[in-house]
Amino acid sequence: MSSQVQFPRGYHINWEGEYESEKRAEERLLIIVPLTILLIFIILYTMFRSFKWAILILVNVMLARIGGLLALLLTHTNFSVSSGVGFLALFGVSVQTGVIMLEYINQRRARGASILESAIEGAVLRLRPIMMTMLVATLGLLPAALSHEIGSDSQRPFAIVIVGGLISDLAISIFLLPTLYVWMARERDVLPEVEGEVM
């Protein structure tokens, strides 16, 4: 039909819609996500002064995505820009829980505890603060994740990813992260200066 309409020179027609908008947003995410991960790595490296600990926390962050992907699968929700932004938010919370655990373990080692003792104490004694962090975000977003009302199309994938990712991140931070720490840790590791009494 557009071929039958005559336009003045310099004018043309483009058909636009949600699909094209979605594709443009996905292209932006393909740039933003790697940059976010790189920035997180740089911050972690400057904090711990160790590539090994920065990579360990990034492994924790990458594995937290499993819960978000499973949540999308179980709820039959398609991946969208909203869920992509949810993964970015999930990265931030996963970094926080990983830093809480790793910093505690390193502080225990700096005080003279063995690698295994420090990892076990970290898993047991950091359970409560990590669980509190998870529950605040999970309970806050649960209504949005379960919503089917008007306007929930944009907020629901975002919330589903974070709720599912945080549930898996809790298990990963408490069980897997200390285990990986024991495998990766060495006696000559760079440890932080001893701070006040670690509770």
C-alpha positions as CSV (number, residue, x, y, z in Angstrom):
1,M,0.0,0.0,0.0
2,S,2.8,2.4,0.8
3,S,4.1,1.9,-2.8
4,Q,0.9,3.5,-4.1
5,V,1.3,6.6,-2.0
6,Q,3.5,9.4,-3.5
7,F,5.7,11.3,-1.0
8,P,7.6,14.5,-1.5
9,R,11.3,14.1,-1.9
10,G,13.1,13.3,1.4
11,Y,10.1,11.6,3.1
12,H,9.7,7.9,3.7
13,I,7.7,5.4,5.8
14,N,9.1,3.1,8.6
15,W,6.8,0.6,10.3
16,E,7.7,0.6,14.0
17,G,6.3,-1.3,17.0
18,E,7.1,-3.1,20.2
19,Y,9.2,-5.7,18.4
20,E,11.6,-3.2,17.0
21,S,11.8,-1.4,20.3
22,E,12.5,-4.7,22.1
23,K,15.3,-5.5,19.6
24,R,17.0,-2.1,20.2
25,A,16.8,-2.5,24.0
26,E,18.3,-6.0,23.7
27,E,21.2,-4.6,21.7
28,R,21.8,-2.1,24.4
29,L,21.7,-4.8,27.1
30,L,24.4,-6.8,25.1
31,I,26.7,-3.8,25.8
32,I,25.5,-2.9,29.3
33,V,25.7,-6.4,30.8
34,P,29.4,-7.0,30.0
35,L,30.3,-3.5,31.0
36,T,28.5,-4.0,34.3
37,I,30.4,-7.3,35.0
38,L,33.7,-5.6,34.1
39,L,33.0,-2.7,36.4
40,I,32.0,-5.1,39.2
41,F,35.3,-7.0,38.7
42,I,37.4,-3.8,38.9
43,I,35.6,-2.7,42.1
44,L,36.1,-6.2,43.6
45,Y,39.7,-6.3,42.7
46,T,40.5,-2.9,44.2
47,M,38.6,-4.0,47.4
48,F,40.3,-7.4,47.9
49,R,43.6,-6.7,46.0
50,S,43.2,-10.2,44.6
51,F,42.1,-11.5,41.2
52,K,41.2,-14.8,42.9
53,W,38.7,-13.4,45.3
54,A,37.2,-11.1,42.6
55,I,36.7,-14.1,40.3
56,L,35.2,-16.1,43.2
57,I,32.5,-13.5,43.8
58,L,31.9,-13.2,40.1
59,V,31.3,-17.0,40.0
60,N,28.8,-16.5,42.8
61,V,27.1,-13.8,40.7
62,M,27.0,-15.9,37.5
63,L,25.5,-18.9,39.4
64,A,22.8,-16.7,40.9
65,R,21.4,-16.4,37.4
66,I,20.3,-20.1,37.5
67,G,17.5,-19.3,40.0
68,G,16.3,-16.4,37.8
69,L,16.3,-18.5,34.7
70,L,14.5,-21.4,36.4
71,A,11.9,-18.9,37.8
72,L,11.3,-17.6,34.2
73,L,11.0,-21.2,33.0
74,L,8.6,-22.4,35.8
75,T,6.3,-19.4,35.4
76,H,6.4,-19.7,31.5
77,T,7.6,-16.1,31.3
78,N,9.6,-15.1,28.2
79,F,12.9,-13.3,28.5
80,S,12.4,-9.6,28.0
81,V,14.1,-6.3,28.6
82,S,12.4,-6.2,32.0
83,S,13.9,-9.5,33.0
84,G,17.3,-8.4,31.7
85,V,17.2,-5.4,34.0
86,G,16.1,-7.8,36.7
87,F,19.3,-9.8,36.2
88,L,21.4,-6.6,36.5
89,A,19.7,-5.9,39.8
90,L,20.3,-9.5,40.9
91,F,24.0,-9.1,40.1
92,G,24.2,-6.2,42.6
93,V,22.6,-8.2,45.5
94,S,24.7,-11.3,44.7
95,V,27.9,-9.2,44.9
96,Q,26.8,-7.9,48.2
97,T,26.1,-11.3,49.7
98,G,29.4,-12.6,48.3
99,V,31.4,-9.7,49.8
100,I,29.7,-10.3,53.2
101,M,30.7,-13.9,53.2
102,L,34.2,-13.5,51.8
103,E,35.1,-10.6,54.0
104,Y,34.1,-12.5,57.1
105,I,36.1,-15.6,56.1
106,N,39.2,-13.5,55.3
107,Q,38.9,-11.7,58.6
108,R,38.8,-15.0,60.5
109,R,41.9,-16.1,58.6
110,A,43.7,-12.9,59.4
111,R,43.0,-13.6,63.1
112,G,44.8,-17.0,62.8
113,A,42.0,-19.4,62.1
114,S,42.6,-22.1,59.5
115,I,41.1,-22.0,56.0
116,L,38.6,-24.7,56.7
117,E,37.6,-23.3,60.1
118,S,37.1,-19.9,58.6
119,A,34.9,-21.2,55.8
120,I,32.7,-23.2,58.2
121,E,32.3,-20.3,60.6
122,G,31.5,-18.0,57.7
123,A,28.8,-20.3,56.4
124,V,27.2,-20.7,59.8
125,L,27.6,-17.1,61.2
126,R,26.9,-15.2,58.0
127,L,23.7,-17.1,57.3
128,R,21.5,-14.6,59.3
129,P,22.7,-11.4,57.7
130,I,22.7,-12.9,54.2
131,M,19.2,-14.3,54.8
132,M,17.9,-11.0,56.0
133,T,19.3,-9.3,52.9
134,M,17.5,-11.9,50.7
135,L,14.2,-11.8,52.6
136,V,13.9,-8.0,52.4
137,A,14.2,-8.0,48.6
138,T,12.3,-11.2,48.1
139,L,9.3,-10.3,50.2
140,G,9.2,-6.8,48.8
141,L,9.1,-8.0,45.2
142,L,6.9,-11.1,45.7
143,P,3.6,-9.2,45.2
144,A,4.9,-7.9,41.8
145,A,6.1,-11.4,40.9
146,L,2.7,-12.9,41.5
147,S,0.7,-10.0,40.0
148,H,-1.4,-10.6,36.9
149,E,-3.1,-7.2,36.9
150,I,-3.0,-4.5,34.3
151,G,0.5,-3.1,33.9
152,S,2.2,-6.2,35.4
153,D,3.6,-7.2,32.0
154,S,6.6,-4.9,32.6
155,Q,7.1,-5.4,36.4
156,R,6.4,-9.1,36.6
157,P,9.5,-10.5,34.7
158,F,11.7,-8.1,36.6
159,A,10.4,-9.3,40.0
160,I,10.3,-13.0,39.0
161,V,14.0,-12.9,38.0
162,I,15.1,-11.3,41.3
163,V,12.9,-13.5,43.5
164,G,14.1,-16.7,41.9
165,G,17.7,-15.5,41.7
166,L,17.8,-14.5,45.3
167,I,16.5,-17.9,46.5
168,S,19.2,-19.7,44.6
169,D,21.8,-17.1,45.6
170,L,21.1,-17.8,49.3
171,A,21.9,-21.5,48.8
172,I,25.0,-20.7,46.7
173,S,26.3,-18.1,49.1
174,I,25.9,-20.4,52.2
175,F,27.0,-23.7,50.7
176,L,28.9,-23.3,47.5
177,L,30.8,-20.1,48.1
178,P,32.6,-21.4,51.3
179,T,33.3,-24.7,49.5
180,L,34.9,-23.0,46.5
181,Y,36.8,-20.8,48.9
182,V,38.4,-23.9,50.6
183,W,39.4,-25.2,47.2
184,M,40.9,-21.9,46.0
185,A,42.5,-20.6,49.2
186,R,46.2,-20.9,49.9
187,E,48.3,-20.1,52.9
188,R,50.1,-17.3,51.0
189,D,46.9,-15.5,50.1
190,V,46.6,-11.7,50.5
191,L,44.5,-11.1,53.6
192,P,43.0,-7.9,54.9
193,E,44.2,-6.0,58.0
194,V,42.5,-7.2,61.2
195,E,39.6,-5.0,62.1
196,G,37.4,-4.9,65.2
197,E,36.0,-8.1,66.7
198,V,34.2,-10.1,64.0
199,M,30.8,-11.1,65.2
